[in-house]
Amino acid sequence: MSINEEKELIRLNMRKYAALDDLDEARRKLSEAQREYACKRKAHQKAVQEYLDYAERRV
């Protein structure tokens, strides 16, 4: 393998690992966003149920 081929292989490996790092970061952000969404959805559902219970008592 020539020097240029080795350099190209090293460069491609560096790009590969950088892309894998970016993928890990994207997955972490997605997981965080999904947890936040689930928490907000649960709070919204609870608020809706509390309102419906309140409205039912008022009638």
C-alpha positions in Angstrom: 0.0 0.0 0.0 1.4 3.4 -1.0 1.8 6.3 1.3 -1.1 8.1 -0.4 -3.4 5.1 -0.1 -2.5 4.9 3.6 -3.2 8.6 4.1 -6.5 8.2 2.3 -7.5 5.2 4.4 -6.7 7.2 7.6 -8.7 10.2 6.4 -11.7 8.0 5.6 -11.5 6.3 9.0 -11.4 9.7 10.6 -14.5 10.7 8.7 -16.2 7.4 9.6 -15.6 7.9 13.3 -16.6 11.5 13.2 -19.9 10.4 11.5 -20.4 7.8 14.2 -19.9 10.4 16.9 -22.4 12.6 15.1 -24.8 9.7 15.0 -24.4 9.1 18.7 -25.1 12.7 19.5 -28.2 12.7 17.3 -29.5 9.6 19.0 -28.9 11.2 22.4 -30.7 14.3 21.4 -33.6 12.3 20.0 -33.9 10.2 23.2 -33.9 13.4 25.3 -36.6 15.0 23.1 -38.7 11.8 23.3 -38.5 11.9 27.1 -39.4 15.6 27.2 -42.3 15.0 24.9 -43.6 12.1 27.0 -43.4 14.2 30.1 -45.2 17.1 28.6 -47.8 14.8 27.0 -48.4 13.2 30.4 -48.8 16.6 32.1 -51.2 17.7 29.4 -53.3 14.6 29.7 -53.4 15.0 33.5 -54.5 18.7 33.1 -57.2 17.7 30.6 -58.5 15.0 32.9 -58.5 17.4 35.9 -60.4 20.0 33.8 -63.0 17.4 32.7 -63.4 16.2 36.3 -63.9 19.9 37.4 -66.4 20.5 34.6 -68.3 17.4 35.5 -68.6 18.5 39.2 -69.8 22.0 38.1 -72.7 20.5 36.1 
